Each structure stands twice: as C-alpha cells, then as structure tokens.
Amino acid sequence: MTNTATLSSPLRGIVPPMLTPLSDHDTLDLPGLERLVEHILGGGVSGLFILGTTGEGPSLSCQVRQELIDRVAVQVAGRVPLLVGITDTALVEAVEVADQAAEAGAQAVVLAAPPYFPTGQDDLLRYVEHIADRLPLPVFLYNMPSHTKLDFAPETVLRLIDHPKIVGLKDSSGNMIYFHRIRQLTADRRDFSLLIGPEELLAEAVLFGAHGGVSGGANLCPRLYVDLYEAAAAGNLEQVARLHARVMQISSTIYGIDPNGSGVIKGLKCALACLGVCNDHLAEPLQRFSHREREQVRAYLDELQLTEPRPAVTS
C-alpha cells in the first residue's frame, strides 16, 4: 500500500491510542472496529496509534496484530498518519511487526523499552540504536516505566535524538519533572515531537511546549481532547480550564471503577459498548466489567451527558 498521509515534523495534535475491539479473547470485533475508527477520525484527530497499552498490544496474538494493522491501514486510507506499536521482548519480533506495518502503509512505529529483564541505560541505548537501524519507518520512543520497569533516562534520550530514525517521544511516566527535562533537552531539535500520555496532564504539558497528546479518552470523546489541545496550544486559559475539568470528570468516574491500572481500558471499552460502538471483550488476563460495574458506567455516561447513538453492544 502506498503511504498517502504525511507524518509532520513535529507531529502535533491528538493521536488516540486506539482500543482493540474484540468479540472474544483472540478475535477482532470487525463491525465494532470499523465503527470505532470512524468515530475517532470524526473527532478531528491528528493521527491514530494502534497496538499500544490501551490497545492491549502485548496481550494480542501475532495473527490478531497482523489483521488489526492491515484492516486499520485500509480503513484509515491515509486520512491521518498511522502509528503502530512494536514493543516486544524479542528484537526480531519487533522488527517483523514494523515490517508488516510499513507494508500495510503505516507512517511510523512506537517502541518502548523491552519488558521483563532488568536492563540498564547502556543496554537500552544500544538496543534502540540497533533496532532503529533495522526499522523501515520513523520511530517514536515510548516512555512507560510503570509497565516496562525502565524509563528512557534524559541522558539516553539526548543521545538517541541524533539518530535519524527517531522522531519523537511519548511520555507516559506521569512525572512532569521528567517531562520538563525532556522538553529542555529536545528543544533545539525542532522536528522532534514530544507527546504526553496521561490525559490528565494534557493541558499542562501543551501549555509548556508538548506538541500534543496520546489520550486514551479520545476513543470515547475525540472532539473533547482535540478541543482541549487546540485551546492549550492557543493559550486560551479560560477554555482550557473548562475542557480540562471535563477530562478530569471522565478520569475520576469511568476510569475509577476498577482501581487497578487496567481500569482505564476496562472503563473505556465498557463505555463504548454502552454507546453501541464496539464490544467490550478484553484480551486475557483482563476481564470485562460485571453487570453491576456496567450499570455504574451507564450512570456515569448519563452524568457526563454522553448520548447513546445506537443500540448498546451486549454480546
């Protein structure tokens, strides 16, 4: 497939980390996938990121990952840049997914530190340099220490930004001191994109120089996060305060039903099922909400005044 979308330098705006609609633990919910992609793109987003944490990428089989890449690339059809997560414990597997993404027509890949083995910064630096040389697409680093047990230390990022394949960093650490340090170190490279992960920090990060956000809530309300980004980029503080309050309302309600880290994914999938967009099955070991928890989500959707555009998905 020919790449028709242009990956801007730096990439700006909201790039949602798309959920992966499933009809069971290892089968895509194809009608739901089509509806979700159109729902997100209809909100005016600047890109789409698949196979990330919110997309349950590490829990999906190779077959499902490949099918997801191919189907989303065909449906997006170059309307926005497509970013594909390739993080894996095996370098060869990560490169293979990147090759599949390039062949399908994606514009970039996203790489976190390999999980499982304790790794130092020297090993991480060499690993990223080694894999980046093999990759067919530009690379966004993904700083997610809560999941990988290792962050991209500022000194490591400083050395990696000179690599021609590395074009940006998504920071999901939730540590604003770290964010400000990375912003300072990368300021002179004007084509390097710094994106914030936690949506609760989107407004603050953009006001202090982030180029955009990878906001999970944009699966549910893409226009809200696009509007918040644009207000912060324009320095409209009154609008920022109003929209940020709504983002925090989503965070404190739908995301808080399950206190574990997976509560965001469960809450978003359940909310989208209640709104009739896609199924709420999750990949093992995660389990979807019970009937009682689902009713809590419905109540929060009413409180948030989110309408139900089509019959709820219950299967």
FILUM-349572 format. One record per residue: residue number from 1; residue in one letter; y, x, z of N, C-alpha, C, O in turn. Coordinates in steps of 0.2 Angstrom, whole numbers. Each point is the difference from the previous one (the first is absolute). Layout:
N
 num residuo  n_py  n_px  n_pz ca_py ca_px ca_pz  c_py  c_px  c_pz  o_py  o_px  o_pz
 NUM       a     Y     X     Z     Y     X     Z     Y     X     Z     Y     X     Z
...
END
This chain:
315
 num residuo  n_py  n_px  n_pz ca_py ca_px ca_pz  c_py  c_px  c_pz  o_py  o_px  o_pz
   1       m    -6     4     0     6    -4     0     6     4     0     0     6     3
   2       t     5    -8    -7     6     4     0     5    -2     6     1    -6     1
   3       n     2    11     2     4    -1     6     7    -3    -3     3     4    -5
   4       t    -1   -10     7     6    -2    -3     6     0     6     6    -1    -2
   5       a    -8     0     8     5     1     5     2     7     1    -4     5    -1
   6       t    10    -4     3     3     6     2     1     1     7     2    -4     4
   7       l    -5    10    -2     0     2     7     7     3     1     1     6    -2
   8       s     4    -9     5     7     3     1    -1     5     5    -4     1     4
   9       s     9     4    -4     1     6     4     7     0     3     4     2    -3
  10       p    -4    -4    10    -5    -2     4    -2    -8    -1     4    -4    -3
  11       l   -10     2     5    -2    -7     0     4    -3     6    -1     2     5
  12       r     4    -8    -7     4    -3     5    -2    -8     0    -3    -2    -5
  13       g     4    -1    11    -1    -7     1    -7    -1     4    -2     4     4
  14       i     0   -10    -5    -6    -2     4    -6     1    -4    -1    -3    -6
  15       v    -4     6     9    -7     1    -4    -5    -2     5    -3     4     4
  16       p     1   -11    -5    -5    -3     5    -6     4     0    -3     1    -6
  17       p     0     0    12    -7     2     0    -5    -6     0    -1    -3     5
  18       m    -1     2   -11    -4    -7    -2    -6     0     4    -4     4     0
  19       l     3   -10     3    -6    -2     3    -6     0    -6     2    -1    -5
  20       t    -8     1     7    -5    -1    -5    -4    -6     2    -4    -1     4
  21       p     5    -4    -8    -3    -7     1    -7     1    -2    -3     2    -5
  22       l    -1    -4    10    -8     0     0    -3    -7     1     3    -4     4
  23       s    -8     3    -8    -4    -7     1    -6     2     5    -2    -5     3
  24       d     0    11    -2    -4     2     5     1     7     1     5     3    -2
  25       h    -9     1     6     2     6     2     0     5    -6     3     6     1
  26       d    -6    -7    -6     0     5    -6     1    -4    -7    -3     3    -5
  27       t     6    -8     5     2    -4    -6     7    -2     0     3    -3     4
  28       l     0     5   -10     7    -2    -1     1    -8     0    -4    -3    -4
  29       d     9     1     7     2    -7    -1     5     0    -6     6     1     0
  30       l    -9    -2    -6     4     1    -7     5    -5     0     6     2    -2
  31       p    -7    -9     3     6    -4    -1     6     1     5     6     0    -1
  32       g    -9     2     7     5     2     5     4     6    -1     6     1     1
  33       l   -10     4    -4     4     6    -2     5    -1    -5     6     3     0
  34       e    -7    -7    -5     5    -2    -5     6    -3     3     5     2    -2
  35       r    -7    -7     6     6    -3     3     4     4     5     6     0     0
  36       l    -9     5     3     3     4     5     5     5    -4     6     1     2
  37       v    -9     2    -8     4     5    -4     6    -4    -2     6     3     0
  38       e    -6    -9    -3     5    -4    -3     5    -2     6     6     1    -1
  39       h    -8    -2     7     4    -2     5     4     6     2     6    -1     2
  40       i    -9     7    -1     4     6     2     5     2    -6     6     1     2
  41       l    -8    -1    -8     4     2    -5     6    -5    -1     6     2    -2
  42       g    -7    -8     4     5    -5    -1     6     1     5     5    -3    -1
  43       g    -7     7     6     6     1     5     4     6    -1     5     1     4
  44       g    -5     2   -11     4     5    -2    -1     7     3     5     4     1
  45       v   -11    -3     1    -2     7     2     1     5    -5     0    -1    -6
  46       s     0     7     8     1     6    -4    -6     4    -2     0     5    -4
  47       g    -6    -7     7    -6     3    -1    -6    -4     3     1    -4     4
  48       l    -7     7    -5    -6    -3     4    -4     5     2    -2     5    -4
  49       f    -1    -5    10    -4     6     3    -7    -4     2     0    -4     4
  50       i    -5     6    -8    -7    -2     2    -4     5     3     1     6    -1
  51       l    -6    -8     5    -5     4     3     3     5     6    -2     5     1
  52       g     7    -8     2     3     3     6    -3    -3     6    -6    -3     0
  53       t     9     4     6    -3    -2     6     0    -8     0    -5    -3     2
  54       t    11     0    -4     0    -7     0    -5    -3    -5    -2    -6     1
  55       g     1    10    -6    -5    -2    -5    -8     1     2    -4    -1    -4
  56       e     3     4    10    -6     1     3    -4     5    -5    -6     0     0
  57       g    10     5    -3    -3     4    -5    -6     4     2    -5     0    -3
  58       p     5     3     9    -6     4     3    -6    -4     1    -5     3     0
  59       s     6   -10     1    -6    -4     1    -3    -3    -6    -6    -3     0
  60       l     9     4    -6    -3    -3    -6    -5     5    -4     1     6     0
  61       s    -6    -9    -3    -5     4    -4     4     3    -6     5    -3    -2
  62       c    -8     8    -1     2     3    -6     1    -5    -5     5     0    -4
  63       q   -10    -5     3     0    -5    -5     6    -4     1     3    -2    -5
  64       v    -2    -1    11     6    -4     1     7     3    -1     4    -3    -3
  65       r    -4    10     5     6     3    -2     2     1    -7     5    -1    -2
  66       q   -10     3    -2     0     0    -7     2    -6    -3     5     0    -4
  67       e    -8    -6     6     2    -6    -3     7    -2     2     3    -3    -4
  68       l    -1     4    10     7    -2     2     5     4    -4     5    -3    -2
  69       i    -6    10     1     5     4    -4     0    -3    -7     6    -1    -2
  70       d   -12     0    -1     1    -3    -7     3    -7    -1     4    -1    -4
  71       r    -6    -3     9     3    -7    -1     7     0     2     4    -4    -4
  72       v    -2     7     9     8     0     2     4     4    -6     5    -3    -1
  73       a    -8     8    -1     4     4    -6     1    -5    -6     5     0    -3
  74       v   -10    -4     1     0    -4    -5     5    -6     1     4    -1    -4
  75       q    -4    -1    10     4    -6     2     8     2     0     4    -3    -2
  76       v    -3     9     6     7     2     1     3     2    -7     5    -1    -1
  77       a   -10     4    -4     2     1    -6     7     4    -1     4    -2    -5
  78       g    -3     7     9     6     4     0     7    -4     2     5     3    -1
  79       r    -6    -8     4     6    -4     3     4     4     5     6     0     1
  80       v   -10     4     3     2     4     6    -5     6     0    -5    -1    -2
  81       p     7     6     5    -4     6     1    -6    -2     5     1    -4     4
  82       l    -7     6    -6    -6    -1     4    -2     7     3    -1     5    -3
  83       l     1    -6    10    -2     6     4    -7    -1     3    -2    -6     2
  84       v    -3    11    -2    -7    -1     2    -1     5     6     1     6    -1
  85       g    -4    -9     6    -2     4     5    -7     4    -1    -4    -3    -3
  86       i     4    10     4    -6     3    -2    -3     4     6    -4     4    -1
  87       t     7    -5     7    -2     4     6    -8    -1     1    -3    -5     0
  88       d     0    11     1    -7     0     1    -2     6     4     4     5     0
  89       t   -10    -5     3    -2     6     4    -3     5    -5    -1     6     2
  90       a     0    -8    -8    -3     5    -5     5     1    -6     2    -5    -3
  91       l     0    11     2     5     2    -5    -2    -3    -7     4    -3    -4
  92       v   -10     4     2    -3    -2    -6     1    -8    -1     2    -2    -6
  93       e    -3    -2    11     0    -7     0     8    -2    -1     1    -4    -4
  94       a     3     7     7     7    -1     0     3     1    -7     3    -4    -3
  95       v    -6    10     0     2     1    -7    -2    -5    -5     3    -2    -5
  96       e   -10     0     6    -3    -5    -4     4    -6     0     1    -3    -6
  97       v     1     0    12     4    -6     0     7     1    -4     2    -4    -3
  98       a     1    10     4     6     1    -3    -1     0    -8     5    -2    -4
  99       d   -10     5     2    -2     0    -7    -1    -7    -3     3    -2    -5
 100       q    -6    -2     9    -1    -7    -2     7    -4     0     1    -4    -4
 101       a     3     6     9     7    -4     0     4     2    -6     3    -4    -3
 102       a    -3    11     1     4     2    -6    -3    -3    -6     4    -3    -4
 103       e   -11     2     3    -2    -3    -6     1    -7     0     1    -3    -5
 104       a     0    -1    11     2    -7     0     7    -1    -2     2    -6    -2
 105       g     2    11     3     7    -1    -1     5     1     6     6    -2    -1
 106       a    -9     4     7     5     1     6     5     5    -1    -1     4    -5
 107       q     6    -4     9     5     5    -1     0     5     5     3     6    -1
 108       a    -6    -7     7     0     5     5    -6    -1     5    -3    -5     0
 109       v     1    10     4    -5    -1     5     3     2     7     6     3     0
 110       v    -9    -5     5     2     0     7    -5     4     4    -6    -3     0
 111       l     7     8     3    -5     4     4     2     2     7     6     2     1
 112       a   -10    -4     3     0     1     7    -4     6     2    -4     2    -4
 113       a     5     1    10    -4     5     2    -7    -2     1    -1    -6     2
 114       p    -5     9    -4    -6    -2     0    -2    -1     8     1     4     4
 115       p    -4   -10    -3    -2    -2     7    -6     4     2    -4     3    -4
 116       y     2    -4    10    -6     2     3     0     7     3     1     1     7
 117       f    -1     4   -11     0     7     3     7     2     3     5    -1    -3
 118       p    -5     4     9     6     3     2     2     5    -5    -3     5    -2
 119       t    10    -5     1     2     5    -6     7     2     3     4    -3     3
 120       g    -3     9    -5     7     3     2     5     0    -6    -2    -2    -6
 121       q     8     4     7     5    -1    -5    -2     5    -6     2    -2    -6
 122       d    -4     8     7    -2     5    -5    -5    -3    -5     0     0    -6
 123       d    -5    -3     9    -6    -3    -4     3    -6    -4    -2    -1    -6
 124       l     6    -3     9     3    -6    -3     4     2    -6     0    -3    -5
 125       l     4     8     6     5     3    -5    -5     2    -6     2    -2    -6
 126       r    -7     6     7    -4     2    -5    -4    -5    -4     0     0    -6
 127       y    -2    -5    10    -3    -6    -3     4    -4    -5    -2    -1    -5
 128       v     8     0     8     5    -4    -5     2     4    -6     0    -3    -5
 129       e     1     9     6     1     4    -6    -5     0    -5     0     0    -6
 130       h    -6     1     9    -6     0    -4    -2    -6    -4    -1     0    -6
 131       i     2    -6    10    -1    -6    -3     5    -2    -5    -1    -3    -6
 132       a     7     4     7     6    -1    -4    -1     3    -7     2    -3    -5
 133       d    -4     9     5    -1     4    -6    -5    -4    -5     0     1    -6
 134       r    -5    -5     9    -5    -3    -4     2    -7    -2    -3    -3    -4
 135       l     8     0     7     2    -7    -1     4    -1    -6     4     4    -2
 136       p    -6   -10    -2     3    -1    -6     7    -4     1     4    -1    -5
 137       l    -2    -1    11     6    -4     1     4     3     6    -2     4     4
 138       p     8    -6    -4     5     2     6    -3    -2     6    -4    -5     1
 139       v     5     8     5    -3    -1     6     6    -2     5     5     4     1
 140       f    -6    -9     3     3    -2     6    -4     2     6    -6    -2     1
 141       l     9     6     4    -4     2     6     1    -6     4     5    -4     0
 142       y   -10     3     4    -1    -6     5     0     2     7    -6     2     2
 143       n    11    -2     2    -1     2     7    -2    -5     4     4    -5     2
 144       m   -10     5     1    -3    -6     4    -4     3     5    -6    -1     0
 145       p     9     5     5    -4     3     5    -4    -4     5    -5     2     2
 146       s     7    -9    -2    -4    -4     5    -7    -1    -3    -4    -2     4
 147       h     3     3   -11    -6    -2    -3    -4     7    -2    -6     0     0
 148       t    10     5    -1    -3     6    -3     0     6     6    -4     5    -1
 149       k     7    -6     6     0     5     6     4     6    -2     0     4     4
 150       l     4    -4    -9     4     5    -2     6    -2    -4    -1    -4    -5
 151       d     6     7     6     6    -2    -4     2     6    -4    -3     5     0
 152       f     7    -6    -5     3     5    -4     6     3     3     6    -3     0
 153       a    -7     8     4     5     3     4     6     2    -5    -1     1    -6
 154       p     7    -2     9     6     2    -4     0     6    -4     2     1    -6
 155       e    -5     4     9     0     7    -3    -5     0    -6     1     3    -6
 156       t    -6    -7     6    -5    -1    -5     3    -4    -6    -1     2    -6
 157       v     5    -7     8     3    -4    -5     5     4    -4     1     0    -6
 158       l     3     4    10     5     5    -4    -3     4    -5     2     2    -5
 159       r    -9     1     7    -3     4    -5    -3    -4    -6     0     2    -5
 160       l    -2    -8     6    -3    -4    -5     5    -3    -5    -2    -2    -5
 161       i     8     1     7     5    -4    -4     1     4    -6     3    -2    -5
 162       d    -4     9     5     1     4    -6    -6    -1    -5     1     3    -6
 163       h    -6    -6     8    -6    -1    -5     3    -5    -5     2    -6     1
 164       p    -3     7    -8     2    -4    -5    -3    -7     0     3    -5    -3
 165       k    -9     4     6    -3    -6     0     2    -5     5    -1    -6     0
 166       i     4     9     6     1    -4     6     7    -3    -1     5     4     0
 167       v    -4   -10     0     6    -4    -1     3    -4     5     5    -3     0
 168       g    -9     2     6     3    -4     5    -5     0     6    -5     3     0
 169       l     8    -6     5    -4    -1     7     1    -7     3     5    -2     0
 170       k   -11    -1     1     1    -6     4    -2     2     8    -5     2     1
 171       d    10    -4     3    -1     2     7    -1    -6     4     4    -5     1
 172       s   -11     4     1    -2    -5     4    -1     2     8    -4    -3     3
 173       s     7     8    -1    -1     3     6     4    -5     6    -3     0     5
 174       g     8    -3    -7     4    -4     5     4     4     4     3    -2     5
 175       n    -2     9    -7     4     4     4     6     2    -4     0     4    -5
 176       m     6    -7     8     6     1    -4     3     7     0     3     2    -4
 177       i    -5     2    10     2     7     0    -3     3    -6     3     4    -3
 178       y   -10    -5     2    -3     3    -5     3    -2    -7     1     4    -4
 179       f     0   -10     3     3    -3    -6     7     4    -1     1     2    -6
 180       h     3    -1    11     7     3    -1    -1     7    -2     4     3    -4
 181       r    -9     0     7    -1     7    -2    -3     1    -7     3     5    -4
 182       i    -7    -9     1    -2     0    -6     5    -2    -5     1     4    -6
 183       r     3    -8     8     6    -2    -5     5     6     0     2     1    -6
 184       q    -1     3    11     4     6     0    -3     5    -4     4     3    -4
 185       l   -11    -2     4    -3     5    -4     0    -1    -7     0     4    -4
 186       t    -1   -11     2     0    -1    -7     6    -2    -3     0    -2    -6
 187       a     6     2     9     6    -3    -3     2     4    -6     3    -3    -4
 188       d    -4     9     4     2     4    -6    -4    -1    -6     2     1    -6
 189       r    -8    -4     6    -4    -2    -5     1    -7    -2    -3    -5     3
 190       r     8     4    -8     2    -7    -1    -5    -5    -3     1    -6    -1
 191       d    -6     9    -2    -5    -4    -3    -6    -2     4    -5    -3    -2
 192       f     5     5     8    -5    -1     5     1    -6     4     5    -1     3
 193       s   -10    -4    -3     1    -6     3    -3     0     7    -6     2     1
 194       l    10    -5     4    -2     0     7     0    -8     1     5    -3     0
 195       l   -11     1     2    -1    -7     1    -3    -1     7    -4     4     3
 196       i     6   -10     0    -2    -1     7    -5    -5     0     0    -5    -4
 197       g    -5     6     8    -6    -5     1     1    -6     4     1    -5    -2
 198       p     0     6     9     1    -6     4     6    -4    -1     6     3     0
 199       e    -7    -9    -2     6    -4    -2     5    -2     5     6    -1    -1
 200       e    -8     2     7     4    -1     6     6     6     0     5    -1     3
 201       l    -7     6    -7     5     6     0     4     0    -7     3     5    -2
 202       l    -5   -10    -2     3     0    -7     7     1     0     3     4    -4
 203       a     1    -9     7     7     0     0     3     6     2     4     3    -3
 204       e    -6     0     9     2     6     3    -1     6    -5     5     4    -1
 205       a   -11    -4    -2    -1     6    -4     4     0    -6     2     5    -2
 206       v    -1   -11    -1     4     0    -7     7     2     2     3     3    -4
 207       l     0    -6    10     6     2     1     1     7     1     6     3    -1
 208       f   -11     1     3     0     7     1    -3     4    -5    -1     6     1
 209       g     1    -9    -7    -2     4    -6    -7    -1    -3    -1     3    -5
 210       a    -3    -7     8    -7    -2    -4     2    -3    -6     5    -4    -1
 211       h   -10     5    -4     1    -3    -7    -3    -6     0     1    -4    -5
 212       g    -5     1    10    -3    -6     0    -5    -1     5    -1     5     5
 213       g    -3   -10    -6    -6    -1     5    -6    -2    -3     0    -4    -5
 214       v    -6     5     8    -6    -2    -1    -2    -5     5    -4     1     5
 215       s     6    -7    -6     0    -5     5    -5    -5     0    -1    -4    -5
 216       g    -4     4     9    -6    -5     0     2    -7     0    -3    -4    -4
 217       g     9     2     7     2    -7     0     2    -2    -7     1    -6    -1
 218       a     0    10    -4     2    -2    -6    -6    -3    -4     1    -3    -6
 219       n    -7     4     9    -5    -5    -3     1    -7     1    -1    -4    -4
 220       l     4     3    10     2    -7     2     6    -3    -3     1    -5    -3
 221       c     5     9     4     6    -2    -1     4     6    -4     4     3     3
 222       p    -6    -2    -9     3     6    -4     7     0     0     4     5     0
 223       r    -1   -11    -2     7    -1    -1     4     2     7     6     3    -1
 224       l    -9    -4     7     4     1     6     1     8     1     5     2     1
 225       y   -11     2    -3     1     7     1     4     3    -6     4     5     2
 226       v    -4    -8    -8     4     3    -5     8    -2     2     4     5    -1
 227       d    -3   -10     4     7    -2     2     2     5     5     6     2     0
 228       l   -10    -1     5     2     4     6     1     7    -3     5     4     2
 229       y    -9    -1    -6     1     7    -3     7     0    -4     3     4     1
 230       e    -2    -9    -5     6     0    -4     6    -1     5     5     3    -1
 231       a    -5    -7     6     5     0     5     2     6     3     5     2     1
 232       a   -11     2     2     1     6     3     3     6    -5     4     4     2
 233       a    -7    -4    -8     2     4    -5     8    -1    -1     3     5    -2
 234       a    -1   -11     2     7    -1    -1     5     0     6     6     0     0
 235       g   -10     2     6     4     0     6     3    -6     3     5     0     3
 236       n    -8    -6    -5     2    -6     2    -3    -2     7    -6    -3     0
 237       l     9     5     5    -3     0     7    -1    -7     2    -5    -1     4
 238       e     9    -4    -5    -1    -6     2    -6    -3    -3    -4    -4     3
 239       q     3     5   -10    -6    -3    -3    -6     4     2    -5    -3     1
 240       v     5     9     1    -5     4     2    -2    -3     7    -7    -1     1
 241       a    11     0     3    -2    -3     7    -3    -6    -1    -5    -2     4
 242       r     7    -3    -8    -3    -6    -1    -7     0    -3    -5    -3     3
 243       l     4     7    -8    -7     1    -3    -5     4     4    -5    -1     1
 244       h     8     6     3    -4     4     4    -3    -4     6    -6     1     2
 245       a    10    -6     0    -2    -4     6    -6    -5    -3    -5    -1     4
 246       r     5     0   -10    -6    -4    -3    -6     4    -1    -6    -2     1
 247       v     7     8    -3    -6     5     0    -3     1     7    -6     0     0
 248       m    10     0     5    -2     1     6    -4    -6     3    -5     0     4
 249       q     7    -6    -6    -3    -6     1    -7     0    -2    -5    -2     3
 250       i     4     4   -10    -7     0    -3    -4     5     4    -6    -1     2
 251       s     9     7     0    -4     5     3    -2    -2     7    -6     2     2
 252       s    10    -5     2    -1    -2     7    -5    -7     0    -2    -1     5
 253       t     1    -2   -11    -4    -6     1    -6     1    -4    -6     1     3
 254       i     6    -1   -10    -6     1    -4    -4     6     2    -6     0     0
 255       y     9     6     1    -3     6     1    -3     1     7    -4     4     1
 256       g     7    -8     3    -2     1     7    -6    -4     3    -2     0     6
 257       i    -1    -4   -10    -6    -4     2    -6     4     2    -3    -1     5
 258       d     2     6    -9    -5     5     2     4     6     2     3     3    -4
 259       p    -4    -1    10     4     6     2    -2     7    -2     3     5     1
 260       n    -9    -5    -5    -2     6    -3     4     2    -6     3    -4    -3
 261       g    -4    10     1     4     2    -6    -2    -4    -6     4     0    -5
 262       s   -10    -3     5    -2    -4    -6     4    -6     0    -1    -4    -5
 263       g     4     2    10     3    -7     0     5    -1    -5     1    -6    -2
 264       v     2    11    -1     5    -1    -6    -4    -3    -6     2    -5    -3
 265       i    -7     9     2    -4    -2    -6    -3    -7     1     0    -4    -5
 266       k    -3     3    11    -3    -7     1     5    -6     0    -1    -5    -3
 267       g     7     7     6     5    -5     0     3    -2    -7     1    -6    -2
 268       l     0    11    -2     2    -1    -7    -5    -3    -4     2    -5    -4
 269       k    -8     7     4    -5    -4    -4    -1    -7     2    -1    -4    -4
 270       c     1     3    11    -1    -7     2     6    -4    -2     0    -6    -2
 271       a     6     8     2     6    -3    -2     0    -2    -7     2    -6    -2
 272       l    -4    11    -2     0    -1    -7    -6    -5    -2     1    -4    -5
 273       a    -6     4     9    -5    -6    -1     2    -6     2    -1    -5    -4
 274       c     5     4     9     3    -6     2     5    -3    -5     1    -6    -1
 275       l     2    11    -3     5    -2    -5    -3    -1    -7     3    -2    -5
 276       g   -10     3     5    -4    -1    -6     1     5    -5    -2    -1    -6
 277       v     4     7     8     0     6    -5    -6     3    -1    -2     1    -6
 278       c    -2     1    11    -6     4    -1    -4    -1     6     2    -3     5
 279       n    -9     5    -5    -4    -1     5     1     5     6     4     5    -1
 280       d    -6    -6     7     1     4     5    -6     4     3     0     3     5
 281       h    -5    -2    -9    -5     4     1     2     8     1     5     1    -3
 282       l    -8     2     7     2     7     1    -6     5    -1    -6    -3     1
 283       a     7     9    -3    -6     5     0    -2     2     7     4     1     4
 284       e   -11    -1    -4    -3     3     7     3     6     1     1     5    -4
 285       p     0    -3    11    -2    -4     6     5    -6     2    -1    -3     5
 286       l     7     3    -9     5    -6     3    -3    -7    -2    -4    -1    -5
 287       q     6    -3    10    -2    -7    -1     6    -5     0     5     2     3
 288       r    -5    -7    -7     5    -4    -1     1    -4     6    -4    -1     5
 289       f    10    -3    -4     2    -3     6    -5    -6     1    -3    -3    -5
 290       s     2     1    11    -3    -6     2     4    -6    -2     6     0    -1
 291       h    -9    -6     2     4    -6    -1     6    -1     5     5    -2    -3
 292       r    -6     4     9     6     0     5     5     4    -2     6    -2     0
 293       e    -7     8    -2     5     5    -3     3    -2    -6     6     1    -1
 294       r   -10    -4    -3     3    -3    -7     5    -5     2     5    -1    -4
 295       e    -6    -3     9     4    -6     1     7     3     3     5    -2    -1
 296       q    -6     8     5     6     4     2     4     2    -6     6    -1     0
 297       v    -9     4    -5     4     2    -6     3    -6    -3     6     1    -2
 298       r    -9    -7     1     3    -5    -3     6    -2     4     5    -2    -3
 299       a    -5     2    10     5    -2     4     6     5    -1     6    -2    -1
 300       y    -7     8     0     5     5    -1     3    -1    -7     6     1    -1
 301       l   -10    -2    -4     3    -2    -7     5    -6     0     5     1    -3
 302       d    -7    -6     7     4    -5     1     7     2     3     5    -2    -2
 303       e    -6     6     8     6     2     3     4     4    -4     7     0     0
 304       l   -10     4    -5     4     5    -4     2    -4    -6     4     3    -5
 305       q    -5   -10     4     1    -4    -5    -2     3    -7     4     0    -5
 306       l   -10     2     5    -3     3    -6    -5    -6    -3    -4    -3     4
 307       t     6     1   -10    -3    -6    -2    -7     1    -3    -2     6    -2
 308       e    -2   -11     1    -7     1    -3     0    -3    -7     0    -6    -2
 309       p     0    11    -3     1    -2    -7    -6    -3    -3     1    -3    -6
 310       r    -7     4     9    -6    -2    -3    -5    -1     5     1     2     6
 311       p    -7    -6    -7    -5    -1     5    -2     6     4    -1     6    -4
 312       a     0    -6    10    -2     6     4    -7     2    -2    -4    -4    -2
 313       v     3    11     2    -6     3    -2    -4     0     7     2     3     4
 314       t    -8    -6    -4    -4     0     6    -7     3    -1    -4     1     5
 315       s     2     1   -11    -7     2    -1    -1     7     3    -6     2     0
END
